[in-house]
Amino acid sequence: MRMVGQATAGVAPASGTIRTGWRRFCLPVTYSYAAMLIAVAAVLAVLGDAAETKVILHASSNLSNLLNGRFGTLVASALVVGDGAAAALVIPLLICLLALAELRFGALTTIRIFVAGHIGATLLVAVGLWVAVTADWVSISITTAEDVGISYGAMAVIGAFVVLVPERWRATWSITWLAVAVSGVAMGRTFTNVGHLVALVIGLLGGLWLLRTHRLRAPRLTRFECGLLAVASALGYLMLVG
């Protein structure tokens, strides 16, 4: 499928003029977030296993922490991607995803979509887990499970990329990603898989909002941007079924 967009006449892009040349590499949100992830991963890499587990549990936005009023975990959990091989794989792929988002949506809209996916999916999943635990459908041990990472926010951004493909391919883009996310739920059967599906839906709704409010003009993607979209899609697939 050729990943190109259609221009919408008379509508200014959310981030101003589409950047070309060296200006495309001025991406403060992408670089700042990547730097924070790398710093946290480096710290975790030098900790012992026991200390690392303690840090991750403290940063987890699991049901136990949220019910105890530790809402700061909603932010802290998005700064932890693990150490070693996990960080080395995820961070470069995430940079490509965020770079495309920041180029096309602008910094503020990218932040809004990512945060909506991360926090929105986390809270909705937490409500579902609370109901399940209260009804004795799942073990209470799930309330203290490790729950960190960038996947919810990233899946929301991927969903929002629906606005970057041609209008005739938007339904295919949405249905394909929803099918993969549902398959992930069926195969993994974890609350994280459900969170990925919820975050994707949030992103698709965000993309629809961009279209309905005419906040984005989507001219044809450059070859560079097509490459970024391909890498972002690979990350999305790994998160959903990897």
QUIZI-V563040 format. One record per run of one state. SS is the DSSP state (h for helix, s for strand, l for the rest). FROM is the first residue (numbers start at 1). TO is the last residue. If there is no record, write none. Layout:
SS;FROM;TO / SS;FROM;TO
This chain:
l;1;20 / h;21;25 / l;26;27 / h;28;46 / l;47;48 / h;49;59 / l;60;62 / h;63;67 / l;68;72 / h;73;79 / l;80;84 / h;85;105 / l;106;106 / h;107;134 / l;135;139 / h;140;144 / l;145;150 / h;151;164 / l;165;166 / h;167;188 / l;189;190 / h;191;212 / l;213;222 / h;223;241 / l;242;242
